[in-house]
Amino acid sequence: MKFRHAVATLAAIAALGTSASALASPGSEKLDKVAVDFVRLTLEAGEREPGYVDAYYGPKDWQAAAKGSPRPVSVLRKEADRLQALLAKIPDEGLTADQRRRKLFLKGQVKAAQTRLAMIAGDKFSFQDEAEGLFGVRPVIKPLKAYDPILARIDKLAPGKGDLAARVDAFQAGYVIPTDRLEPVMKAGIAACKAKTEAHIKLPEGERFDLSFVTKKPWSGYNWYQGGAHSLIEINTDLPIYISRALDLGCHEGYPGHHVLNALLEEKLTKEKGWVEFSVYPLFSPQSLIAEGSANYGIELAFPGKAKTDFERDKLYPLAGLDPKTAAAYGALMDAKAALAQSELTIAAAYLDGKMSKPEAVKALAKYGLSSTARAEKRLSFIETYRAYIINYSLGQDLVRAHVERAGKSETARWKAMERLLSEPTTPADLAR
């Protein structure tokens, strides 16, 4: 079914209460109706909170209607409750396996809408309750002291004496991409990520991206999916960019990360199946756990083991004018730092739950993130903006890694598992299988 025909059919669903898929089962007809109303709900919620809608490429008249007359938050909350009740009444009997997964995906997305709308209305949640309500996973919060042994190991890798974070920051300063070489280095990194991905996943015809450099953002990189297998990738240059970030951002924002995920969902689910709920991406939803987790894991899937450091040494260091002979030492430090990633959850939970002051949070982020105060302040700005969203990076990556690597040790098996994850209605519960 062509997308324009699917859109016309789904518009008819909303207006007439009938569905082409009704021939398959009454349950699938009801799912179609819920999907249409979910998209409208999401678009209107996006008018009540800037940034709520990360991407939309569905019918333009639905977007115009949402902009023209968005319902009050109180009404949207009742609508989300109504949709959740409707989903609960749709029996699994008569649904195909795909349709049952679709139903579970919608339930998670609507639960997130219920939670986020409650937050917009002023309701307060603990960090863990917020994370579970929005992203479908309840994070385990470890005490900060659990990360002290990792700091002790890294202390042996960082040259010099004195404060460890200051030493690591000073060491990393030697691996900054010069401003005048940033664009060619980033483009080379993205191209390498794309080549690795294309060797295993057939990308939609005509897929493409534009690259832009921006400032004054709380994030380091962002993929703005435009629809039609087209993305705008923005890289924030507020702070110096380290050489390791070229492949990190290239894979995370591009291939096999956000760009590929969105392009495959559009092609496989929105166009081919006519599942209109995938034409909208509410940022605060379980979809983000899948998106961020797969984007982060995509880095090590594309460049496993020493492959990342080797590529940087051979291709990116010369482009950036850095000494390739020092790549191994820098790569070892970056690998060691990765074990500290979830310390950020502990700090964010304490800060957002009012158990840690802002100066204390900045100090802790600098210590356990092994960064300068300026970078810690930038990271806290992200946490203040996106709150529990941060679980999707480290925790999401761990869940996706475990899921994909259960497929087997072969590169082919793991890429196949990744492709399925990126092109199906994957939920956090699916990652446990």
N, C-alpha and C positions, 0 to 999 in steps of 0.2 A: 504494500500500500504506500503510495507516495505521501510525503508529509502534508502537502496541501490538501490531499483528499482526507487524510486522517484528521486534520484540523477541522475540515468542514463537517466530517462525521461527528466529531466530538462536540462541535458547536451545536449540531442538531440534537445531540444527547441532552445538552443543557436546556435547549428551548422546547423540545418535544417529548422528552422523557423516554426516548427509544434509543436502541443501540444496535449497530450492525453485529456486535459480538453477542447480542442476546440469542442469536441462533446457536451459539456455543453453550451457554448456560446462563440462568438468571443471575448467578453469582458474579460472572464476568461483567454483565450489564451493570450491576450495582457498583462494582469496582470502577468502571468507566465513569459513572456519575460522581462518585466520591473524588476521583482524580481531578475532574473538571473543577469541582468546588474547592478542592485543595489548592489548585493553582490560583484561583481567584482570591482565596483567603490569603495566600502567601504574598501575592502582589499588593493587596491592600495593607497587609502588615508592613510591607516594605515602605509604604507611604507614611506609616506611623513611626518607623525607626529607620533612619538612613543606614545603609549597609546590610540590612536584613536580607535583601535579595542579592546574591552574589552574581547570578547570571540568569538571563531569560531570553529565550528565542522562540517563544510560542506566538500565538495570534496577537497582532499589534492592537486590535480593538479591545482585547481583554486588558492589556496594559493601560490603554487610554481610559478605559472605564474605571480602573483602579485609581488612576491619578485624578480623574474627574470627581469621583464621589466615594472615597474610601469610608467604610463603615467605622464607627467608633471602636476603640479597643475593647470596650465592654461587650459589644455585639460580636466582635471577632472571636472573643473568648468563648462565647456561647456557640458560635459556629464551629469552632474547633471541637468542643465537647460533643456537638451533634455528629460530626464526622466520625469521631472515635466510637460513638455509640453505634453508628451505622456499620462500621467495620466489624465491630464485635458481633453483630447479628448475621454477618455473611458466613454461612457454613463452609467448611473446607470441602465437604462432599460436593462433587460436581466441578470443582476447580482442578485445573491441571497443576502439575508441580510448579511450573513457572508462575501461574496465577496465585498459588499459595505464597510463593516468595514475594510476589508483587504486593499481596495483602499485608504481609509482615513488614515490608518496606514502608508502605503507607502508614501503618500503625505507628511505626517509629517516628516518621516525619510529623505526623499529627501530634504525637505526644510531645515532641520538641516544640511545636507551635503552641501547645497549651502552656508549656513551661515558659517559653520566651514571652508570650503575651502577658502572662502573670507577672513576669519581671518588669515588663514595660509599664504595667499598671501599678507597680510599686511593691509587689510582694518580694520578700527577702528569702533567699535560700543559702544554705551552707555551701561551701565550695564543692563538696562531694555530691550533695543533692542536686545542685545546679548541673554538674557534669553528667550525672546519671539521667536527669530529665531531658537535657538537650542532646546528648551524644550517645546515650544508650549503654554507657559503661560507668561503673562506679570505681574510681581510682583508689588504689591503696596508697596511703600517704605514709612514707617512711620518715623516721626522725632524721634530722640533718646529720647527726653523728654517724649514721650508717654510711655516709659518703666520705668520712674522714680517712678510712684506709685507702681509698682511691686517690685522695689528695697526697697521701704519703708516698704512693707509688709514682705519682707524677712528679713529686718533688725531686726524685732521682733523675728525671729526664730533662728538667729545666736547668739550664746553666746558671751559675751565679749563686749568690746568697741573699738572704733577706726574705721579704714578703713574697710568697709563691705567686700570687695573682699578678703582682707587679713584674716579676721575672718572666712569667709566661707572656704577659702583654708586651713586654720589651722584646722578647724573642720573636713573637709573631709580627712585630712591626717591620721586621726584615723581609716579610713575605707579602707585603701590600702590593697590589697591582697598580703601577703608575697610572695616573689619570689619563694620560694621552695614549695608553695602551689598553685601557679598559674595554673598549668596544670590540677590538679584534680578539682579545682573549675570551670575552664572554661569548662571542659568536662561534669561536672555535670550540668552546666547551659545549655549547648547545648542539652544534653540528655532530660532535662525537657522541653525545647522548642519543641523538636522533638515529645515527647510524647503528648503534647498538640495539636500539629498539626495533628499527625496521628489519633487522635480521631475524626477528622472532615474531613480530606482530604486523599484520597487514593494516596499514593506516588508511583512513578514508581518502578517497581520491580528492586531490586539490587541497588537502589540509595545509595550513600555513600559520605563521605567526609574525607579528611585528614586535620589534624590540625598542624599548624606550628607557631613558635614564631620568629619574625624578628625585626630588628632595622633599624634606619635611613630611615624612610618613613614619608611622610607628613600626612598620615592617621592613624587612630587608629586600623582599621580592614579592611580586604579586602577579597572578595570571588572571586577566579579565577575559573570560570566554565570551566571544561575540556571536556564536552560532555559525553554522555553515563550515564547521571544522576550522575556524579561524580564531586565534587568540591574540591578545595584546599582553606581552610580558613586560612588566616594569621592574627596573632594578633601582633601589634606593641608594643614593650616593652621599647620604648625610655623614656617614663614617667611612673611613678607608676600607676597601674591600680586599680581603685576603685571597691568595691564589687558590686556596681550597674551595672557595665559594663558586668558582666558575663551573665546575662539574656539579657541585651541590645544587646550585640554582638552575643549571641547564637541565638536569634530570628532574628536579622537584617541580619546577614551574612548567617544564616542557615535556621531555620524553624520558621515561614513560609516565611522567607525573600528571599534573593537572590538565595540560593540553590534551594529552592522549585519553585520559579518563573521560573528559567532557565530550570529546569528538566521538569516542566509541559509544558512549551512552546515547548521544544524539542519533548516531547511525543505527545502532542495534535495537534500541528500545523506543525512542521517540518516532523515528521514521519507519522502521520495519514493523514494529508492533503497534504503533499508534498509542503508546502509553504516555499521555500528555504530561503526567506529573514529572517526567524527567526533562521537560522543557524549562523548568524553573529550578533553581538551586538556592534554597534557603540556607544561609551560611551557618546559622545555629541549629544544626540538625545532625543526626547520625551519619548523613552523607559526608559530612566533613571529617568524621573519624576515618572513614574509608579513604577519602581524598588525601588527607594529610599523611595518614599512615602509609598508604601505597606510594605517595610521592617521595617520602623519606626513604622507604625501603627500596624504592626504584634506583636510588643511587648505588647501593651495594649490589643490587641485582645486575645492574649494567656494568659495574666495575668492582667485582668481588676481590677480596683479599688485597694483594699488592697492586692489582691492576690500576686502581685509581692513582696511587702515588707514581706508578711507572708512567702512566699517560701524562700526568702533570709534568713529571721530570723531562720526558722526551719531547712533548709538544707545547705545553703551556708555559713552562719556565722560560724557554728561549723567547717566546712571544712577549712575555712580560719583562724580559731583561733581567731575570733572576738567575742565580747560580744553581744549575741542575744538581750539582754535587751535594747540595744540602737538602735535597728533597726527602731523602729517607728519614732524616732526623725530624723534619717538620711533620711528615706523615705519621711517624710513630707518636708524636705528641698529640696530633689530632685524633688518632685512634684511641689513645688513652683518655682524652677529654670526653669522648662519647659516652663513657660509662657514668658520667656525672649528669647526664641529661635530665633524669627524673628528679634530681634535687630541686629543680625549678618548680615542680609541682608542690613540694613541701613548702617552699617559700611563698608561692602564690596563694596556697590555701591559708597559711598563717596570716598573710597580709590582707587578703580579701575577707577573711573571717574576723578581722579586727584584732588579731593576736600579735601582730608585728607592725611596728610603725614604718613609715615610708623610709626614713634614714636607715633603719635596721634592715629593711628589705633590700635596699640598694647595696648595703654592705654585704649582705649574705649572697646576693646575686653576683657581686664581684668576686667574692671568695670562692663560691662553688662553681661559678661559671668561668673562673680564671680569666677575668677580663678587667679592663679599666673601669673606673667609676662612670665615665661617659657612656660606655657600652652597657653597663648595668642600668643606668638611668633610662637608656633607650629601651632596654628589655622590659623594665618596669612600666614604661609608657605603653608597651604592647599589652602587658598583663592588665593594666587598668582599662584599656580599650576593649579587649576581647575576653577577659576574665577566664572562665574555665575552659575556653577554647584551646588553651595551651596543652591540654591532655592529649589532643589529637596528634601531636607531633611525636613525642617520645613513646607514650603508651600505645598510640595507634600504630607506630612503626613496629613495636614489639609484637603486637597482635597480628599484623599483616605478615611479618617475617615468619612467625610460627606457623601460620596458615599455609603460606606458599611453600615453605620448606618441608612441610609434611607430604608434599606431592612427590618428593624424592630428591636424590642428590644430583641428578643430572641437570644441566643448564636448560635443556629443552623442556623437561617436566616442570621446572620452576617457572619458566616464561609462560608455559601454557596455563598454569594455575594463575599467574598474574593476569593474563589476558582475560580469563573467565571472571576474575574479581573485578576487573575494570569495565566489563561490558555486560554485566548482569545486575539485577537488583540486589546487590550485596548488603547485608546488614551486619552489625557488630556480632550478633549471635552466629552468623555464618563463619566468622573467623575462628571460632572454637572448634570447627570441624575440619 
